[in-house]
Amino acid sequence: MTSTANRSALLVTHTGRRHSTEHAASIANDLVRAGFEVRVVASEIGDLDLPPGVTPVFGPAAAEGVEIVFALGGDGTFLRAAELARPNKAPLLGINLGKVGFLAEAEISDIDQAVADVVRGAYTVDERLTLDVKAELDGELIAESWALNEVTVEKGQRAQMLELRVDVDGRPLSRYGCDGVVCATPTGSTAYAFSAGGPVVWPEVEALLLVPVAAHALFSKPLVTAPTSTFVITVDPYTSVATLCADGHRVFDLPPGAKVTVRRGAQPVRVVQLAPRPFTDRLVAKFDLPVLGWRGTKRR
C-alpha cells in the first residue's frame, strides 16, 4: 500500500453539468478521507459542494507538485486539464462523464475503483507525443502554442476557399485550395483528423499526421510522417484570412502571408493507465464497431 503522506491531487471538471459536479464532490471526499490534499481550480470551486480540506488554486501553477490530475468530463475537459498538467509534468487521469470520451481511461461506472487504484498507487504513466506550433509574418512571431490532439490551419471566411502551401522537412510538398489542414498526433488521430479522413494511429506509434480538409486537388491523401518531421504551412499572400487553432480552443488569427511551423512538442503529456487494455478494445468500444460484421455472423 502506498503511503498517503504529502500526496495531493487536482480535480478539473465540467461544472456546467450537475452530475459532473456531484461526482467531483464524491471523489474529493474519498481522496480527503484517504489523506490526500485536494485542489480544485478556483473558478470551479463555487459550483462544487466539496468537503473541508479542499484548496482553491489559481492559474497555470494549479497542478504544481501534485501527484495526479483528475479530469472529470468529456474530451474537452481532458484537454483543458492537460493545459494544467503538462507544464508541471503531472500525470493526467481522465474519467469519462460525457458521450464518447476517447481520451478517458475510466468510465463513470469505474469511478470508485479508479479512485481506489490511485490511492493504492496501482497505476502506470504513459507519455503522449504533443505538437509545438508557431506562426510568423515577415519573420515576426505572431502566435505560439502547443497541442495534444491537433493543430489546424483553416479558412477564416466561410464563402472563400483557403490557398495554402505545405512544406515537409524543408521541401515543398503541395499547394492546396481547401478548407484547411490538420496536423495531428497519434492521440489526436481519432479526433478531427479522423473526421477529415485520416487514419487511426495507435498511441504507442511515434508519428505525425497531415490531413488536408476538403482539398480541391488530385493529391489530397492524408500523410503519416516521422516524429522528427517539420510541417510548414504558408497562407498564400493573395488568399483570404485564416485561423490557427490548437486543440479546438486556443485560436489565433492568421493574415495572408503568415507561415505556420508545426513540429513534435518539446514536452509530452503524461497520461495515467490504470490497467493494461489493448487499444483495439478501446477503439471497438468507443466507436461501437461491428466486430460480428454489419450483417452478423454467417451460419454454416
Residue, then its C-alpha position, 0 to 999 in steps of 0.5 A: m500500500t502506498s503511503t498517503a503522506n504529502r500526496s495531493a491531487l487536482l480535480v478539473t471538471h465540467t461544472g456546467r453539468r450537475h452530475s459532473t459536479e456531484h461526482a467531483a464532490s464524491i471523489a474529493n471526499d474519498l481522496v480527503r478521507a484517504g489523506f490526500e490534499v485536494r485542489v480544485v481550480a478556483s473558478e470551479i470551486g463555487d459550483l462544487d459542494l466539496p468537503p473541508g480540506v479542499t484548496p482553491v488554486f489559481g492559474p497555470a501553477a494549479a497542478e504544481g507538485v501534485e501527484i495526479v490530475f483528475a479530469l472529470g468530463g468529456d474530451g474537452t475537459f481532458l484537454r483543458a486539464a492537460e493545459l494544467a498538467r503538462p507544464n508541471k509534468a503531472p500525470l493526467l487521469g481522465i474519467n469519462l462523464g460525457k458521450v464518447g470520451f476517447l481520451a478517458e481511461a475510466e468510465i463513470s461506472d469505474i469511478d470508485q475503483a479508479v479512485a481506489d487504484v490511485v490511492r493504492g498507487a496501482y497505476t502506470v504513466d504513459e507519455r503522449l507525443t504533443l505538437d509545438v506550433k508557431a506562426e510568423l509574418d515577415g519573420e515576426l512571431i505572431a502566435e505560439s502554442w502547443a497541442l495534444n490532439e491537433v493543430t489546424v490551419e483553416k479558412g477564416q471566411r466561410a464563402q472563400m476557399l483557403e490557398l495554402r502551401v505545405d512544406v515537409d522537412g524543408r521541401p515543398l510538398s503541395r499547394y492546396g485550395c481547401d478548407g484547411v489542414v490538420c496536423a495531428t498526433p497519434t492521440g489526436s488521430t481519432a479526433y478531427a483528423f479522423s473526421a477529415g479522413g485520416p487514419v487511426v494511429w495507435p498511441e504507442v506509434e511515434a508519428l505525425l499526421l497531415v490531413p488536408v480538409a476538403a482539398h480541391a486537388l488530385f493529391s489530397k491523401p492524408l500523410v503519416t510522417a516521422p516524429t522528427s518531421t517539420f510541417v510548414i504551412t504558408v497562407d498564400p499572400y493573395t488568399s483570404v484570412a485564416t485561423l490557427c487553432a490548437d486543440g479546438h480552443r486556443v485560436f489565433d488569427l492568421p493574415p495572408g502571408a503568415k507561415v505556420t511551423v508545426r513540429r513534435g512538442a518539446q514536452p509530452v503529456r503524461v497520461v495515467q493507465l490504470a490497467p493494461r487494455p489493448f487499444t483495439d478494445r478501446l477503439v471497438a468500444k468507443f466507436d461501437l464497431p461491428v466486430l460480428g460484421w454489419r450483417g452478423t455472423k454467417r451460419r454454416 
